[in-house]
Structures are given as structure tokens and as C-alpha cells.
């Protein structure tokens, strides 16, 4: 049921812009008026007032369509610089009727919602690719709708005021390459217990050359591939500059997480230990460095 109070409150929050549809309605009304004035046809008068009534009632119905809509931040996947991830937003309709033809604009992305049921909430996944590490503010968004006749564009500004941390881009050499450089601690190159398929990313010393001579690509499978103590990553030895070091450390940390390995990261002013901190806490330290 349309409420004057609801319409008044919603109208104050909305921005309304005319469209090409409104110009078309004006031209139709003008043409019908001339036709009625010149020929005095009753049917033309009926069509004239019918079109006028539709155009007149389009505005309150369009305003009510945008009433009691709210947008809230629900969370996100891990965000890494230069990698596409998903940010989740909740669109809520609190009124007793459906809302139609809603378009969400947020952080340069557009999402279309054909219909949002009454007293319901829909989770929207917003695809986003951060350009740099650090703090990300999810701020101004907007809902738009051309309902019901596309003669007026209704725009509802929304401010989420949410923050997320963007982690450094995982990039650099693999953890396996790092371990192969520590062969004095994790076993000798001639101590291997089998072979495994060649993936294309391994040092020459690990290639099983007898298999290569037979036309098969294979690697040596060492008995001491996994270290028996904490992995220790040094910030200054991870790359040539700060950004390269942070990217390299991020890749190693993610691979350690996947293999359930404990590690330490020696940063310039603190030591990050995976036994005392979560992976996300460590990655956040790198992101805000």
C-alpha cells in the first residue's frame, strides 16, 4: 500500500533524472493534443488523458519501488593486489511489496537485479581487482531503476563505510625452489627415493636425466623435501626491493598454508611466527608494511 510518509521520506533520499523516454512522452502528448484540437475526436481525448495519467503516476510508483532498500557489506574473499576477487554485499528489501529492475553501481562494477522479493535479502557478489596493496575503502555506491516506464531514472545513493585490507600480490619463485636452495639442511641432491612427473618449474639439479634420455620428463623425488624444523624467511633476502620482497613472501606463505607447514618471517622490526599468528594476520602485516 502506498504511504504518503514513505513516499516523502524516500523522495528526499532519491535523485531523479529525466530520460529519453520522458521526451518521447512529451512529444506524444503534444501530438495528441494537436490532433484533438484540430479534429475534436473523442478517442484522441481518451488516449491523451490515458497517456497523461500513466506519465503522472509513474513518478510515485517509481519512488515507492526504491523505498526501504538498504545495502550492507557482508565480507569478501582474500583480496590480493592485481588479482580479481569477490566482495559480497547484501541488498535488503524491508517493505511489503517487491522492487523491480534495480541496478547496483559500486566500485566501478554494475550488477542488475530483475526483482527483489518483499521482506527479503539477496547476496550480491561484486567482482573486483585491487590495483595496490594496503587499505581498501568500500564507500559510495548507488542503486538505480527505470521502473515503471523508463521515463525517469531514480538514483538512490548508498554509503557502506566498510574497509578491507588488500594483501600483496603473490609472485616470485616457488617454495620448492626455496627449499632446493637449502639442500644442506634438507638432504643431499643424490639422496632421492623415486621420481615424479616434471611440471616445468624446477631447478636443473632435480631433473632425472636417465628418464629424459628415454624420452620421459621426470623429477627426482627426495626423501627430505619437507623440512623438519621451522621454515625461516628473511625479508631482505626475498627480493631486490620492498614490493618484490612482499610479493615473494606472500607466495611462500600461501604455499606453506596449503602444505600445512609452520614458518617464520624475519621482518625489519618484528618476527612473524605462524604458530602465534594466523595466516591472515601475517598477510595483513605485509600488506600494511
C-alpha positions in Angstrom: 0.0 0.0 0.0 1.3 3.4 -1.0 2.1 5.6 2.0 2.5 9.4 1.7 5.0 9.4 4.5 7.1 6.6 2.8 6.9 8.5 -0.5 8.0 11.7 1.1 10.9 10.2 3.0 12.1 8.2 0.0 11.8 11.2 -2.4 14.2 13.2 -0.1 16.9 10.4 -0.5 16.4 10.0 -4.2 17.8 11.8 -7.2 15.6 11.9 -10.2 16.7 12.5 -13.8 14.7 12.7 -17.0 15.4 10.1 -19.7 14.7 10.0 -23.5 11.5 8.2 -22.5 10.2 11.4 -20.9 10.9 13.3 -24.1 9.0 10.7 -26.0 6.0 11.1 -23.7 6.1 14.9 -24.1 6.1 14.5 -27.9 3.2 12.0 -27.8 1.1 14.3 -25.6 1.8 17.3 -27.8 0.9 15.3 -30.9 -2.3 14.0 -29.3 -3.3 17.5 -28.1 -2.9 18.9 -31.7 -4.9 16.0 -33.1 -7.7 16.6 -30.5 -7.7 20.3 -31.0 -7.9 20.1 -34.8 -10.3 17.2 -35.3 -12.1 17.1 -31.9 -12.1 13.2 -31.8 -13.3 11.7 -28.5 -11.0 8.7 -28.9 -8.0 11.1 -29.2 -9.1 12.8 -25.9 -9.3 9.4 -24.2 -5.8 8.3 -25.4 -4.5 11.8 -24.4 -5.7 11.5 -20.8 -4.7 7.9 -20.6 -1.1 8.7 -21.6 -1.1 11.7 -19.3 -2.3 9.5 -16.3 0.4 6.9 -17.0 3.1 9.5 -17.0 1.7 11.2 -13.9 1.6 8.0 -11.8 5.0 6.7 -13.0 6.8 9.0 -10.5 5.1 7.9 -7.2 5.3 4.2 -8.3 9.0 4.6 -9.2 9.7 6.3 -5.8 7.9 3.6 -3.9 9.8 1.0 -5.8 13.0 2.4 -4.3 11.6 2.7 -0.7 13.0 0.7 2.2 16.0 -0.6 0.3 19.4 -1.0 2.1 22.8 -2.2 1.2 25.3 -3.7 3.7 28.8 -5.1 3.4 28.9 -8.9 4.1 32.5 -9.8 3.6 34.9 -10.8 0.8 37.4 -13.4 -0.4 41.0 -12.7 0.3 41.9 -9.6 -1.7 45.3 -9.6 -3.4 46.8 -6.8 -5.5 46.4 -7.3 -9.3 44.2 -10.3 -8.7 40.4 -10.5 -9.2 38.4 -11.5 -6.2 34.8 -11.2 -4.9 33.3 -8.7 -2.5 29.9 -9.7 -1.1 27.1 -7.2 -0.5 23.6 -7.8 1.0 20.7 -5.9 -0.7 17.6 -5.9 1.6 14.0 -5.0 0.8 12.1 -4.3 4.0 8.7 -3.2 2.5 5.7 -5.5 1.8 6.0 -5.3 -2.0 8.6 -6.4 -4.5 11.2 -4.0 -6.0 11.9 -4.3 -9.7 14.7 -3.5 -12.3 17.4 -2.5 -9.8 20.9 -1.8 -11.0 23.7 -1.6 -8.4 26.8 0.6 -9.2 29.7 0.1 -6.8 33.5 0.3 -7.2 33.2 0.6 -11.0 31.1 -2.6 -11.3 27.4 -2.9 -12.3 25.0 -5.6 -11.1 21.4 -6.0 -12.3 18.7 -7.4 -10.0 15.5 -8.0 -12.0 13.3 -8.4 -8.9 13.8 -8.3 -5.2 11.1 -10.1 -3.2 9.3 -8.4 -0.3 10.8 -8.7 3.1 13.9 -10.5 1.7 17.6 -10.1 1.3 19.8 -11.1 -1.7 23.6 -11.6 -1.5 25.4 -10.0 -4.5 29.0 -11.0 -5.5 30.9 -8.0 -6.7 33.9 -8.8 -8.8 36.9 -6.5 -8.0 40.6 -6.3 -8.9 42.6 -4.1 -6.5 45.4 -2.2 -8.1 47.7 -2.0 -5.0 48.1 -3.5 -1.5 47.0 -1.7 1.6 43.7 -0.5 3.0 40.7 -0.5 0.7 37.7 1.6 1.4 34.3 0.4 0.1 32.5 3.7 0.1 29.9 5.3 -2.2 27.6 3.0 -4.1 24.2 3.7 -5.7 21.0 1.9 -6.8 19.3 2.9 -10.0 16.0 2.0 -11.5 13.9 3.0 -14.6 10.8 1.3 -13.2 7.9 1.5 -14.2 8.0 3.3 -17.6 11.7 4.3 -18.1 10.6 8.0 -18.2 12.6 8.8 -15.0 15.9 7.5 -13.7 15.7 7.1 -10.0 19.1 7.1 -8.2 19.5 6.1 -4.5 23.0 7.0 -3.1 24.3 4.5 -0.5 27.4 4.7 1.7 28.8 1.4 3.0 31.7 2.8 5.0 33.5 -0.5 5.1 37.2 -1.3 5.0 39.2 -4.3 3.8 43.0 -5.0 3.6 44.4 -5.9 0.2 47.4 -8.3 0.6 50.5 -8.1 -1.6 50.4 -9.8 -5.0 51.7 -13.4 -4.6 54.5 -13.6 -7.1 58.1 -14.9 -7.3 59.8 -18.3 -7.1 58.0 -21.3 -5.6 58.5 -22.7 -2.2 60.1 -25.8 -3.8 62.8 -23.6 -5.3 63.4 -22.0 -2.0 63.8 -25.5 -0.3 66.2 -26.7 -3.1 68.5 -23.8 -2.2 68.6 -25.1 1.4 69.7 -28.6 0.4 72.4 -28.6 3.0 69.7 -28.6 5.7 67.1 -30.8 4.0 69.1 -33.6 2.4 71.7 -34.1 -0.4 70.9 -33.9 -4.1 71.9 -37.6 -4.6 69.5 -38.8 -1.9 66.2 -39.5 -3.6 63.7 -42.2 -3.3 61.9 -42.1 -6.6 60.8 -39.9 -9.5 57.7 -37.7 -10.1 56.3 -36.1 -13.2 58.0 -32.9 -14.4 55.9 -29.8 -14.0 58.1 -27.3 -15.9 59.2 -25.3 -12.8 62.2 -26.9 -11.1 66.0 -26.5 -10.9 68.2 -28.5 -13.3 69.6 -30.4 -10.4 66.3 -32.1 -9.7 65.7 -33.3 -13.2 66.0 -37.1 -13.5 68.3 -37.3 -16.6 68.0 -41.1 -17.2 64.3 -40.6 -17.7 64.9 -37.7 -20.0 67.2 -39.9 -22.1 64.3 -42.3 -22.5 62.0 -39.5 -23.7 60.2 -39.1 -20.4 60.1 -35.9 -18.3 60.6 -36.6 -14.7 62.0 -35.1 -11.5 63.9 -36.7 -8.6 61.6 -37.3 -5.5 63.7 -36.6 -2.4 63.2 -38.2 1.0 63.8 -34.9 2.8 61.7 -32.5 0.7 59.8 -31.2 3.7 61.9 -29.6 6.4 61.9 -31.0 9.9 62.0 -27.6 11.5 60.5 -24.1 11.0 61.0 -22.5 7.7 62.7 -19.2 8.2 62.0 -16.5 5.5 64.2 -13.4 5.7 62.6 -10.1 4.4 65.9 -8.7 2.9 66.8 -11.9 1.1 63.4 -12.4 -0.5 63.8 -9.8 -3.3 65.6 -6.8 -4.7 63.1 -4.2 -3.4 60.3 -3.9 -0.9 57.4 -4.7 -3.3 59.2 -7.7 -4.8 60.0 -9.0 -1.2 56.4 -8.6 -0.1 55.1 -10.4 -3.2 57.6 -13.2 -2.8 56.9 -13.7 0.9 53.2 -13.7 0.2 53.6 -16.6 -2.3 55.7 -18.6 0.1 53.2 -18.0 3.0 50.3 -19.2 0.8 52.2 -22.3 -0.2 53.1 -23.1 3.4 49.4 -22.7 4.3 48.5 -25.1 1.6 51.0 -27.7 2.8 50.3 -27.1 6.5 53.9 -26.0 7.2 55.0 -23.8 10.1 57.2 -20.9 9.3 58.7 -17.6 10.5 59.2 -14.3 8.6 62.0 -12.1 9.8 60.7 -8.6 9.2 62.9 -5.5 9.8 61.3 -4.7 13.2 59.5 -7.9 14.2 59.3 -11.6 13.8 56.1 -13.2 12.4 55.5 -16.7 13.6 52.8 -18.9 12.1 52.4 -20.7 15.5 51.4 -17.5 17.3 49.6 -15.7 14.5 47.0 -16.6 11.9 47.9 -16.5 8.2 45.6 -13.5 7.6 47.3 -11.6 10.5 50.7 -12.2 8.9 49.4 -11.2 5.4 47.9 -8.1 6.9 51.3 -7.2 8.4 52.8 -7.5 4.9 50.0 -5.5 3.3 50.4 -2.6 5.7 54.2 -2.6 5.7 
